[in-house]
Amino acid sequence: MRELRSELTRLNRRGIWLGWLGLMAVFAVLINTVIYTIAANGSAPPGGGPGVAFPSVATLESSSGIVAGVSSAASMFGVITLSFWAIATASDYSTGLIRLLAAAQPHRWRLLLGKIGALLIWTALATTVAVVVNLAAALPSAEAAGISTELWMDDLASEIARAWLTSFSASVVWGIIGLVLALLSRSAAIAISVGIGWVLLIETIIKTASSEAGQWLPGTTLTALAQGGTDDLTFAAAILIGCIYAAVGLIIGLVIFIRRPITE
Amino acid sequence: MLTSFIETDASAASITTDGLLRQFGSLTALDRVTVTLPRGGVVGLLGPNGSGKSTLIRILLGLIPSTSGQATVLGHPTTKPARYAGDVGALIEAPSFVPGLSARKNLLSLARLRGLPATRVAEVIRIVGLEGRENESVRRFSLGMKQRLGIAAALLPDPALLILDEPTNGLDPAGIVEIRQLLKTLAAEGRTVVVSSHLLAEIQAACDYLVIIRFGELMFSGPMGELLDKAGARIEVAPEHPADVDRLRVALAAAGWSLEDDSLVVHGSAADAGALNRAAHEAGITLSRLTPIDESLEDVFLKMTAAPTRDPVAASQGARKKAATNA
């Protein structure tokens, strides 16, 4: 609990508030503008790369249409989450603060769990901001695009809860990946570059080469998780694979953090 | 190589090391260092750059393990740092804080990590003289202010042992005097303050006990006064008649005194002045001058740490060859 409170104190700064929550809000508005504009133009939903999932007009007009932006922007939200988890982790090394923290709390696993706990709270807050901004942006975007919103009030609470939960779950796995990359590299820039590079380049290449293998990769799995399942990967399978990614990531992170000498 | 002059009782020690060895690949950062530091007082940790001071501090704080050998801090092994972490405060190398946070919030996060009340933050801010600046972002702090903040962070747990790496770095002269006084006050309250510094005059002014390390090897461990007396004490003598210079040199050498080359500087402390005078008198020479030469810590340190090479890797390799030969 001490470790959690300590980490929350360090995260409570303007850069995190504006950067993390601000980016989530901006992308929530942006994705709503884009998906409804594409739908209004009548163009077919583009397929392809990991994280790219534009809903059809039928989906936008269904009861889940009001939160379609949250699902569609899952990878963007994931990359933002990965970035801030990586920054929060790597900055302890780049500033040298890790020396003070580890000297004050030699049980390093407690330090890491405190950090993860604090980042989970921030991820929940960021997801909430994304969902709320999405709700605010969806209606004017739909009206401007001429998309019917008659069914949006059906199951509104459960749709919002589902969107929040799936987006939060996917973001947490993204965040753990960012944390592990930051622990390995001790550099936020490297961790973010590797994370984004993986989603935008490597995973796309692998998926192009083998669509079968591509379904199991992090970007595709977490997109499927955030969307509540896809044609290629069921929601249950996405949860299972996501949990495996998270568990493996946490184990690697803990082992690295506990065993590696602090020479920074 | 000089060794420790004083046997300190291990049970009353703040820090002990026994054959402490730390290697980074082919580099030996600490080479079987055995030292016992007393509880209470200000201990100076001296050594040239790359001598192993920071490595020693990191091992003591449990940040890195030793390759072999043992060490204890406040009676607990460094393999179990949680047992003493609450009694130890440290400033390790440069002060490290979150730049975008205020000084107060930075300290508050560390206080919360240690389970300390927020009121302790205000206390340490007052102690280091940062009152009125505590709500400013650390990003705007000068190096000197960051040093003060680093010392404040080290003081948070009200530690029995304070380990400060270059605490006066970046401070102006008034700040240096202030911090020196603070260290003495903390030691007078019964704490042990270990100060690593390259400012030799500062160490001489503040410390009671001294540890000197060079290329990972212990050069000296003992009270400051004893180092200055034993390692550097000299007396300059002069005969009443200049024509007696050579005769005086011969007479003193015959009496067993060690002289510096081509001079009338004798190795000995002020307590030896009478014996020197007698030796000259017995040779029929009257002395017109008999002056103890006070060595500064800087003089002694530079003599002790002078080496054929300043390359730590080469020195490390030399040490390993020596060990292999001994084995």
HADDOCK unambig.tbl for C-alpha pairs under 7 A between the chains (distance, minus, plus):
assign (segid A and resid 2 and name CA) (segid B and resid 112 and name CA) 5.68 0.50 0.50
assign (segid A and resid 2 and name CA) (segid B and resid 113 and name CA) 4.93 0.50 0.50
assign (segid A and resid 2 and name CA) (segid B and resid 115 and name CA) 6.13 0.50 0.50
assign (segid A and resid 3 and name CA) (segid B and resid 113 and name CA) 5.23 0.50 0.50
assign (segid A and resid 5 and name CA) (segid B and resid 112 and name CA) 6.44 0.50 0.50
assign (segid A and resid 6 and name CA) (segid B and resid 109 and name CA) 4.36 0.50 0.50
assign (segid A and resid 6 and name CA) (segid B and resid 110 and name CA) 6.45 0.50 0.50
assign (segid A and resid 6 and name CA) (segid B and resid 112 and name CA) 5.20 0.50 0.50
assign (segid A and resid 6 and name CA) (segid B and resid 113 and name CA) 5.18 0.50 0.50
assign (segid A and resid 7 and name CA) (segid B and resid 109 and name CA) 6.90 0.50 0.50
assign (segid A and resid 9 and name CA) (segid B and resid 105 and name CA) 6.94 0.50 0.50
assign (segid A and resid 9 and name CA) (segid B and resid 109 and name CA) 5.47 0.50 0.50
assign (segid A and resid 10 and name CA) (segid B and resid 106 and name CA) 6.97 0.50 0.50
assign (segid A and resid 10 and name CA) (segid B and resid 109 and name CA) 6.26 0.50 0.50
assign (segid A and resid 13 and name CA) (segid B and resid 100 and name CA) 6.75 0.50 0.50
assign (segid A and resid 13 and name CA) (segid B and resid 101 and name CA) 6.36 0.50 0.50
assign (segid A and resid 95 and name CA) (segid B and resid 96 and name CA) 5.61 0.50 0.50
assign (segid A and resid 95 and name CA) (segid B and resid 97 and name CA) 6.41 0.50 0.50
assign (segid A and resid 95 and name CA) (segid B and resid 98 and name CA) 6.97 0.50 0.50
assign (segid A and resid 96 and name CA) (segid B and resid 96 and name CA) 5.12 0.50 0.50
assign (segid A and resid 97 and name CA) (segid B and resid 96 and name CA) 4.82 0.50 0.50
assign (segid A and resid 97 and name CA) (segid B and resid 97 and name CA) 5.70 0.50 0.50
assign (segid A and resid 102 and name CA) (segid B and resid 63 and name CA) 6.85 0.50 0.50
assign (segid A and resid 103 and name CA) (segid B and resid 61 and name CA) 5.80 0.50 0.50
assign (segid A and resid 103 and name CA) (segid B and resid 62 and name CA) 6.86 0.50 0.50
assign (segid A and resid 103 and name CA) (segid B and resid 63 and name CA) 6.79 0.50 0.50
assign (segid A and resid 103 and name CA) (segid B and resid 85 and name CA) 6.52 0.50 0.50
assign (segid A and resid 104 and name CA) (segid B and resid 85 and name CA) 5.77 0.50 0.50
assign (segid A and resid 104 and name CA) (segid B and resid 86 and name CA) 6.99 0.50 0.50
assign (segid A and resid 104 and name CA) (segid B and resid 114 and name CA) 6.51 0.50 0.50
assign (segid A and resid 105 and name CA) (segid B and resid 82 and name CA) 6.92 0.50 0.50
assign (segid A and resid 106 and name CA) (segid B and resid 81 and name CA) 6.04 0.50 0.50
assign (segid A and resid 106 and name CA) (segid B and resid 82 and name CA) 5.30 0.50 0.50
assign (segid A and resid 107 and name CA) (segid B and resid 82 and name CA) 6.83 0.50 0.50
assign (segid A and resid 261 and name CA) (segid B and resid 63 and name CA) 6.02 0.50 0.50
assign (segid A and resid 261 and name CA) (segid B and resid 64 and name CA) 4.65 0.50 0.50
assign (segid A and resid 262 and name CA) (segid B and resid 63 and name CA) 5.27 0.50 0.50
assign (segid A and resid 262 and name CA) (segid B and resid 64 and name CA) 5.95 0.50 0.50
